[in-house]
Amino acid sequence: MSKIWVVAQTRADGIHPMALETLVAGQELAAASGGTVDALVMGDSVSARAAELASWELGSVQTLEAPALAAYTPGAYVAALAAAIRANAPDIVLFPHTYQTVDHVPRLAQALGAALVPEVVSFEVRDGAVIWRRPVLGGKLQADVRAKGSPILASVQAGAFSASDRRQGTAQVSALSIDVELEADREILGVEEVAGEHIDLSAADRVVAAGRGVGGEDKLGVVHDLAKALKAEVGASRPVIDSGWLPRDCQIGSSGQTISPKLYFGVGISGAIQHLVGMKGSQVIVAVNKDKSAPIFGVADYGIVGDLHEVIPAVIQALEETEGD
Ligand SMILES: Cc1cc2nc3c(=O)[nH]c(=O)nc-3n(C[C@H](O)[C@H](O)[C@H](O)COP(=O)(O)OP(=O)(O)OC[C@H]3O[C@@H](n4cnc5c(N)ncnc54)[C@H](O)[C@@H]3O)c2cc1C
């Protein structure tokens, strides 16, 4: 029977959406392996965040609080997690595959001498062992991996599981203590938003994505207008970024961001596999392309075949007409 932990990353407005998806992965893994799943919430004062999980079907919600965990620093996080894992011996520890965990979980795996399986998109339990599936070679192949030893650390890719599939129940919140002195390994002197354009698309509810089919930087106005009408962030395929039409932060795909918004609206994007792996977890996919055989239509819930410079203004007009309805 596996003892599974899910480290539920927080952000200013609550539990990180990708951590909620990872908790669902934990619930499904517990059900498949006949194990238990507990959430771990870290910070300096996290009772409100922990309470958000009290209505989930979990063995418990554990809080790990210390002043040194107030702001994220990899040294303090690795020290705290290593101590907590050594003392409680979970078999599997799941993390959301976020920028933060990419930064510190490999160090944690090294500190524990543990196997790390990054970017998991699914799993199955075979003969009592968990077989993890993850994309390799830029998403061209899927590898099935069995990790050795204990604990096993794994990070779960955005969109692989849906928070709406959570099993509800009741979970007791309790405090976890560790017997190490934690010290932040760096002092955060301040955090500044990068002027204008640093975008975390993985947290966006709605994304309008521009492709090469838009036709040039000077023709992006229609994409920005649609994003404004939908209150969406703007993303893009790689050629748009490589051509310098939009900043690198906007790239969606195997070498860009992985997103799972409620709405993805692709404009002039063909749907190459390297792009699809970054957005196919979106809840609703809309695509506009003048080529009816474009691969993007294979994953789209709604497809519009036509010239985007005619279709998008009509969509914006329709949105404006229905606003307030
Ligand atoms: C190692 C590697 C990593 C990569 N990583 C990424 C990645 O992270 N993200 C990514 O996106 N790509 C990535 N790529 C590139 C990827 O293979 C594709 O080349 C890219 O996704 C294509 O972008 P696109 O759909 O915008 O352009 P295209 O494939 O050129 O498609 C443009 C589409 O626009 C349509 N179109 C043209 N004009 C109009 C019009 N007026 N109205 C409507 N539709 C129109 C066309 O029919 C076409 O389907 C990677 C490639 C490699 C080799």
The ligand as an SDF file (V2000), in Angstrom:
LIG
                    3D

 53 58  0  0  0  0  0  0  0  0999 V2000
   12.5860   20.7470  -31.2780 C   0  0  0  0  0  0  0  0  0  0  0  0
   11.3970   21.5720  -31.7030 C   0  0  0  0  0  0  0  0  0  0  0  0
   10.6860   22.2440  -30.7350 C   0  0  0  0  0  0  0  0  0  0  0  0
    9.5710   23.0170  -31.0930 C   0  0  0  0  0  0  0  0  0  0  0  0
    8.8710   23.6520  -30.1150 N   0  0  0  0  0  0  0  0  0  0  0  0
    7.7440   24.3070  -30.4520 C   0  0  0  0  0  0  0  0  0  0  0  0
    6.9460   24.9160  -29.4390 C   0  0  0  0  0  0  0  0  0  0  0  0
    7.2540   24.9000  -28.2420 O   0  0  0  0  0  0  0  0  0  0  0  0
    5.8140   25.5470  -29.8230 N   0  0  0  0  0  0  0  0  0  0  0  0
    5.3960   25.6180  -31.1400 C   0  0  0  0  0  0  0  0  0  0  0  0
    4.3450   26.2100  -31.3970 O   0  0  0  0  0  0  0  0  0  0  0  0
    6.1590   25.0570  -32.0980 N   0  0  0  0  0  0  0  0  0  0  0  0
    7.3130   24.4240  -31.7940 C   0  0  0  0  0  0  0  0  0  0  0  0
    8.0780   23.8830  -32.7840 N   0  0  0  0  0  0  0  0  0  0  0  0
    7.7170   24.1960  -34.1810 C   0  0  0  0  0  0  0  0  0  0  0  0
    6.6170   23.3200  -34.7300 C   0  0  0  0  0  0  0  0  0  0  0  0
    7.1660   22.1380  -35.2770 O   0  0  0  0  0  0  0  0  0  0  0  0
    5.8380   24.0620  -35.8400 C   0  0  0  0  0  0  0  0  0  0  0  0
    6.7450   24.4650  -36.8390 O   0  0  0  0  0  0  0  0  0  0  0  0
    5.0800   25.2920  -35.3450 C   0  0  0  0  0  0  0  0  0  0  0  0
    4.2810   24.9640  -34.2330 O   0  0  0  0  0  0  0  0  0  0  0  0
    4.2020   25.8430  -36.4550 C   0  0  0  0  0  0  0  0  0  0  0  0
    3.6850   27.0590  -36.0420 O   0  0  0  0  0  0  0  0  0  0  0  0
    2.3770   27.6520  -36.7370 P   0  0  0  0  0  0  0  0  0  0  0  0
    1.2650   26.6830  -36.6020 O   0  0  0  0  0  0  0  0  0  0  0  0
    2.1610   29.0220  -36.1990 O   0  0  0  0  0  0  0  0  0  0  0  0
    2.8450   27.8360  -38.2530 O   0  0  0  0  0  0  0  0  0  0  0  0
    2.5070   26.9900  -39.5390 P   0  0  0  0  0  0  0  0  0  0  0  0
    2.7500   25.5550  -39.3550 O   0  0  0  0  0  0  0  0  0  0  0  0
    3.1970   27.6990  -40.6530 O   0  0  0  0  0  0  0  0  0  0  0  0
    0.9320   27.1580  -39.7090 O   0  0  0  0  0  0  0  0  0  0  0  0
    0.2850   28.3440  -40.0360 C   0  0  0  0  0  0  0  0  0  0  0  0
   -1.1800   27.9990  -40.2090 C   0  0  0  0  0  0  0  0  0  0  0  0
   -1.9060   29.1870  -40.4500 O   0  0  0  0  0  0  0  0  0  0  0  0
   -2.8910   28.9240  -41.4460 C   0  0  0  0  0  0  0  0  0  0  0  0
   -3.1810   30.1900  -42.1030 N   0  0  0  0  0  0  0  0  0  0  0  0
   -2.3780   30.9130  -42.9370 C   0  0  0  0  0  0  0  0  0  0  0  0
   -2.9670   32.0760  -43.2810 N   0  0  0  0  0  0  0  0  0  0  0  0
   -4.1940   32.0690  -42.7060 C   0  0  0  0  0  0  0  0  0  0  0  0
   -5.2730   32.9830  -42.7060 C   0  0  0  0  0  0  0  0  0  0  0  0
   -5.2320   34.1510  -43.3560 N   0  0  0  0  0  0  0  0  0  0  0  0
   -6.3820   32.6590  -41.9910 N   0  0  0  0  0  0  0  0  0  0  0  0
   -6.4560   31.4850  -41.3160 C   0  0  0  0  0  0  0  0  0  0  0  0
   -5.4390   30.5720  -41.2700 N   0  0  0  0  0  0  0  0  0  0  0  0
   -4.3160   30.8780  -41.9520 C   0  0  0  0  0  0  0  0  0  0  0  0
   -2.2760   27.8920  -42.3690 C   0  0  0  0  0  0  0  0  0  0  0  0
   -3.2840   27.1430  -43.0240 O   0  0  0  0  0  0  0  0  0  0  0  0
   -1.4590   27.0530  -41.3890 C   0  0  0  0  0  0  0  0  0  0  0  0
   -2.1990   25.9410  -40.9210 O   0  0  0  0  0  0  0  0  0  0  0  0
    9.1820   23.1280  -32.4580 C   0  0  0  0  0  0  0  0  0  0  0  0
    9.9150   22.4400  -33.4290 C   0  0  0  0  0  0  0  0  0  0  0  0
   11.0070   21.6720  -33.0460 C   0  0  0  0  0  0  0  0  0  0  0  0
   11.7700   20.9330  -34.1270 C   0  0  0  0  0  0  0  0  0  0  0  0
  1  2  1  0
  2  3  1  0
  2 52  2  0
  3  4  2  0
  4  5  1  0
  4 50  1  0
  5  6  2  0
  6  7  1  0
  6 13  1  0
  7  8  2  0
  7  9  1  0
  9 10  1  0
 10 11  2  0
 10 12  1  0
 12 13  2  0
 13 14  1  0
 14 15  1  0
 14 50  1  0
 15 16  1  0
 16 17  1  0
 16 18  1  0
 18 19  1  0
 18 20  1  0
 20 21  1  0
 20 22  1  0
 22 23  1  0
 23 24  1  0
 24 25  2  0
 24 26  1  0
 24 27  1  0
 27 28  1  0
 28 29  2  0
 28 30  1  0
 28 31  1  0
 31 32  1  0
 32 33  1  0
 33 34  1  0
 33 48  1  0
 34 35  1  0
 35 36  1  0
 35 46  1  0
 36 37  1  0
 36 45  1  0
 37 38  2  0
 38 39  1  0
 39 40  1  0
 39 45  2  0
 40 41  1  0
 40 42  2  0
 42 43  1  0
 43 44  2  0
 44 45  1  0
 46 47  1  0
 46 48  1  0
 48 49  1  0
 50 51  2  0
 51 52  1  0
 52 53  1  0
M  END
$$$$
